[in-house]
Amino acid sequence: MSSLPVFLVSFLLVFARVSAIVLLVPFIGSRDVPWHTKAGLVFFLSLLAFPMVVDSAVPASFGGLIMGTTAEVVTGCLIGFVVRLVFIAVNLAGEFMGYQLGFAIANVLDPTSSEQVSIIAQFEQFLAFLIFLVINGHYMLVAALYKSFQVVPLGRFIFSGVVAKGLISASAQVFAVGLKLAAPVVVTLTVTNIAMAVISKTMPQINVYFLGFPVQIGLGFIVMGVSLPVFYWVFKSAIDGMMKGIFAIITLVGGV
């Protein structure tokens, strides 16, 4: 450790935290993004953040460096995990809507998770990412990254029951946000199914199966289009809550 310059050790610790965040952020951290693109982004962000920690204390031994790097990776993973929760909620909403529309069997590969998801969930993911860019969510994320270096010194990590409680609370919001995003379509199609059931009982000569399927799809897409402002508002509120959650968690981790 004595042979390594102090500034190089500091940069390695910064690089570790930024790497963990970038690899967990949806779309940017997916396998479809070339590794050299992600490495370049991490290096660039690390260079921008490095002046903020140039005077920070660094480990003086090899064991201290390992512990410090681990602390940086965990800190970055916590920030990336909170960001990812919002997009998990969007994916959950897409699964709800896809099931109601009858598209549960039509799956595609999601580049953000490398898993099979419904077509509607994939569409909602891309829509959410576009909104994320429109509302400058990427700038918010970079601001949270730089804020973390101000609040959580290099190599420092304090994990307590309060931090665990904050993570559990953030995770619990996934289902609530997903249900809010899917509510217009789910409620409309549930009422439509009830109406179709009533029609099948009152007029059994009508083939409700062949009538209901195209009605569900057409009505579902119409409601999806009409409810886009609701989707925008709920998602933006979730992003605002995400930023508050990130600041709260890094404050607890930093022991401030």
C-alpha positions in Angstrom: 0.0 0.0 0.0 2.9 2.4 0.7 3.9 2.1 -2.9 0.6 3.3 -4.2 0.1 7.1 -4.4 -2.7 8.4 -2.2 -4.6 10.0 -5.1 -4.6 6.6 -6.9 -6.1 4.9 -3.9 -8.8 7.6 -3.6 -9.6 7.3 -7.3 -9.9 3.5 -7.0 -12.4 3.9 -4.1 -14.4 6.4 -6.1 -14.3 4.2 -9.1 -15.7 1.3 -7.1 -18.7 3.3 -5.8 -19.6 4.7 -9.2 -19.2 1.2 -10.9 -21.7 -0.3 -8.5 -24.2 2.4 -9.2 -23.9 2.3 -13.0 -24.1 -1.5 -13.1 -27.4 -1.5 -11.1 -29.1 1.4 -12.9 -31.7 0.0 -15.4 -30.9 0.2 -19.1 -27.4 1.7 -18.6 -26.3 -1.3 -16.6 -28.0 -3.9 -18.9 -26.0 -6.5 -20.8 -27.0 -5.0 -24.1 -24.9 -1.9 -23.3 -21.2 -2.6 -24.4 -18.9 -3.1 -21.5 -16.5 -0.4 -22.8 -19.3 2.1 -22.9 -20.1 1.4 -19.3 -16.4 1.5 -18.3 -16.0 4.8 -20.1 -19.1 6.3 -18.3 -17.8 5.1 -15.0 -14.4 6.5 -15.6 -15.8 9.9 -16.7 -18.1 10.2 -13.7 -15.3 9.1 -11.4 -13.1 11.9 -12.8 -15.8 14.4 -12.1 -16.3 13.2 -8.6 -12.7 12.8 -7.7 -12.0 16.5 -6.8 -14.7 16.2 -4.1 -12.7 13.5 -2.2 -9.1 14.5 -3.0 -8.5 15.5 0.7 -10.3 12.4 2.2 -8.4 9.9 4.4 -7.6 6.6 2.6 -6.7 3.2 4.0 -3.0 2.7 4.8 -2.8 -1.1 4.4 -3.9 -3.7 1.9 -6.5 -5.0 4.2 -7.9 -1.6 4.7 -8.1 -1.1 1.0 -10.1 -4.3 0.6 -12.5 -3.2 3.3 -12.7 0.3 1.9 -13.5 -1.0 -1.6 -16.1 -3.3 -0.2 -17.7 -0.4 1.7 -17.7 1.7 -1.5 -19.3 -1.1 -3.6 -22.0 -1.7 -0.9 -22.7 2.1 -0.8 -23.1 2.2 -4.6 -25.3 -0.9 -4.6 -27.6 0.7 -2.1 -28.1 3.8 -4.3 -28.5 1.7 -7.4 -30.9 -0.7 -5.7 -33.3 2.2 -4.7 -33.2 3.5 -8.4 -33.9 0.0 -9.7 -37.0 -0.4 -7.4 -38.8 2.3 -9.3 -38.4 0.5 -12.6 -39.3 -2.8 -10.9 -42.6 -1.1 -10.0 -43.1 -0.1 -13.7 -42.4 -3.7 -14.8 -44.9 -4.9 -12.2 -47.5 -2.5 -13.6 -46.8 -3.7 -17.1 -47.3 -7.3 -16.0 -50.7 -6.4 -14.4 -51.8 -4.7 -17.6 -50.5 -7.4 -19.9 -52.4 -10.0 -17.9 -55.6 -8.1 -18.1 -55.1 -7.5 -21.9 -54.6 -11.2 -22.5 -50.9 -10.7 -23.5 -49.5 -12.7 -20.6 -48.3 -15.5 -22.9 -46.6 -13.1 -25.3 -43.2 -12.5 -23.7 -40.0 -10.7 -24.9 -36.5 -10.5 -23.5 -36.1 -7.5 -21.2 -32.6 -6.0 -21.7 -32.6 -4.4 -18.2 -33.0 -7.7 -16.3 -32.3 -10.3 -19.1 -35.6 -12.0 -18.2 -38.7 -12.8 -20.1 -41.4 -10.1 -19.6 -44.7 -9.4 -21.3 -44.8 -7.0 -24.3 -46.8 -4.5 -22.3 -44.2 -4.5 -19.5 -41.5 -3.9 -22.0 -43.4 -1.0 -23.5 -44.0 0.5 -20.1 -40.3 0.1 -19.2 -39.2 2.1 -22.3 -41.9 4.7 -21.7 -40.7 5.1 -18.1 -37.1 5.5 -19.2 -38.0 8.2 -21.7 -39.9 10.0 -19.0 -36.9 9.5 -16.7 -34.8 11.3 -19.2 -37.4 14.1 -19.9 -37.7 15.0 -16.2 -33.8 15.0 -16.0 -33.8 12.0 -13.8 -30.2 11.2 -15.0 -29.1 14.6 -13.7 -30.8 13.9 -10.4 -29.0 10.5 -10.2 -25.6 12.2 -10.8 -26.4 14.8 -8.2 -27.2 12.0 -5.7 -23.9 10.3 -6.6 -21.9 13.5 -5.9 -24.0 14.1 -2.7 -23.1 10.6 -1.5 -19.4 11.6 -1.6 -20.1 14.6 0.6 -22.2 12.7 3.1 -20.4 9.3 3.1 -16.6 9.6 3.3 -14.5 7.1 1.3 -14.2 3.7 3.0 -16.9 4.5 5.5 -20.1 2.4 5.8 -22.4 2.2 8.8 -25.2 -0.4 8.4 -27.8 -0.3 11.2 -31.3 -1.4 11.8 -32.5 2.0 10.7 -30.8 1.5 7.3 -32.4 -1.9 6.9 -35.8 -0.5 7.9 -35.4 2.2 5.2 -34.6 -0.4 2.5 -37.6 -2.5 3.5 -39.8 0.6 3.4 -38.6 1.5 0.0 -39.1 -2.1 -1.2 -42.7 -2.1 0.1 -43.6 0.9 -2.1 -42.9 -1.2 -5.3 -46.3 -2.9 -5.2 -48.2 0.3 -4.3 -46.5 2.3 -7.2 -47.1 -0.6 -9.6 -50.7 -0.8 -8.7 -51.2 3.0 -9.2 -49.5 2.9 -12.6 -51.7 0.0 -13.8 -54.9 1.1 -12.0 -56.7 2.8 -15.0 -56.3 -0.2 -17.3 -56.9 -2.8 -14.6 -60.0 -1.2 -13.3 -61.5 -0.5 -16.7 -60.9 -4.1 -17.9 -62.2 -5.5 -14.7 -65.5 -3.6 -15.2 -65.5 -4.7 -18.9 -65.1 -8.4 -17.8 -68.0 -8.0 -15.4 -70.1 -6.4 -18.1 -69.3 -9.3 -20.5 -70.3 -11.8 -17.8 -73.6 -10.0 -17.4 -74.1 -10.1 -21.2 -73.3 -13.8 -21.4 -76.0 -14.5 -18.8 -78.7 -12.3 -20.2 -78.0 -13.0 -23.9 -76.5 -16.5 -24.1 -76.7 -16.5 -27.9 -73.9 -14.0 -28.1 -70.4 -15.6 -28.2 -68.8 -13.5 -25.5 -65.4 -15.2 -25.9 -64.9 -14.0 -29.4 -66.5 -10.6 -28.7 -64.7 -10.0 -25.4 -61.1 -10.6 -26.5 -60.9 -7.8 -29.2 -63.0 -5.5 -27.0 -60.6 -6.0 -24.2 -57.5 -5.3 -26.3 -59.0 -2.3 -28.1 -60.4 -0.8 -24.9 -57.2 -1.5 -23.0 -55.0 0.3 -25.5 -57.4 3.3 -25.6 -57.3 3.5 -21.8 -53.5 3.2 -21.9 -53.3 6.1 -24.3 -55.8 8.3 -22.4 -54.1 7.6 -19.0 -50.6 8.6 -20.1 -50.8 11.8 -18.0 -51.7 9.7 -15.0 -48.7 7.4 -15.7 -46.4 10.5 -16.0 -47.7 12.0 -12.8 -47.4 8.7 -10.8 -44.0 7.9 -12.2 -42.6 11.4 -11.5 -43.9 11.2 -8.0 -42.1 7.8 -7.6 -38.9 9.4 -8.9 -39.2 12.2 -6.4 -39.7 9.7 -3.6 -36.7 7.7 -5.0 -34.5 10.8 -4.6 -35.7 11.4 -1.1 -35.1 7.7 -0.3 -31.5 7.9 -1.7 -30.7 11.0 0.3 -32.2 9.5 3.5 -30.2 6.2 3.1 -26.9 7.8 2.3 -27.4 10.1 5.3 -27.9 7.1 7.5 -25.0 5.1 6.0 -22.7 8.1 6.5 -23.8 8.4 10.1 -24.8 12.0 9.8 
